[in-house]
């Protein structure tokens, strides 16, 4: 979901560091329009009122995503066949998807109680209200309560199954261009999650139609894969939290709450050494379009280089 912020300009990376072969097909006018409109979305976010502080919201988002990641890690380590269901579009959904959404909804409302709450999320409670899903709902409820208890931040009584269902359904907001809206993908990469690979909890805040902050919790991503010479990277510790807010830059830290490190795109002077990344899953990606955009990007760099000679 957060990849939509980056649109075509920064396609969601494969974790494997593979360079995309640059091809020569031309972009259609439709693809060009998509590219330009995605660029406009990014620029709008960058040009948002950077004087406004979103520190409170960012802290809440980081906590929510971190707790959701903790639940997902627990589920992935002992994934049961009964933990996986199919939605109407045949895509898989796990108890971790539901549990992640519950925790994010709950934490955001606890941390920022004075603001109207609007959450645009993926899951709803429809299937879980069926009699056949009673055992699944009980497991989700236990996972959520265990995760909250292990954190110890909230002195609350145990959440009931009905509390959990209501928290899931709090993600039914349709958003809009007015007001503030949280946008969540409780598990971005369910197939990767199921095979024990990479996935992320993706959370963003829109304020008056502009993206003002984003958080990505990546439970299986080693900090060393991002580069840098920190002790954590050298120890190859796993589990990263990326976060950024308008006017404040982008940072990464371990999920355990270590000191954040600023991240930025590395400078590549030789365009032949530049890497272009695309989605790992071909089933819901447009690899041909990615290749076309890579070609346009590469050709533009060559043209600029030739013009400066």
Secondary structure, DSSP 8 states (H G I E B T S, - for coil): -THHHHTTTS----SS------------HHHHHHHHHHHHHHHHHHTS-TTS--HHHHHHHHHHHHHHHHHHHHHHHT--GGGEEE-TTS-EEEHHHHHHHHHHHHHHHHHTTTS---EE-S--STGGGSGGGHHHHHHHHHHHHHHHHHH---------HHHHHHHHHTTB----SSSEEEEEEEEE-HHHHHTT---EEEEEEEETTEEEEEEEEEEEEEGGGG----HHHHTT-EEEEEEEETTTEEEEEETT----EEE-----SSGGG------S-GGGS-HHHHHHHHHHHHHHHHHHHHHH-
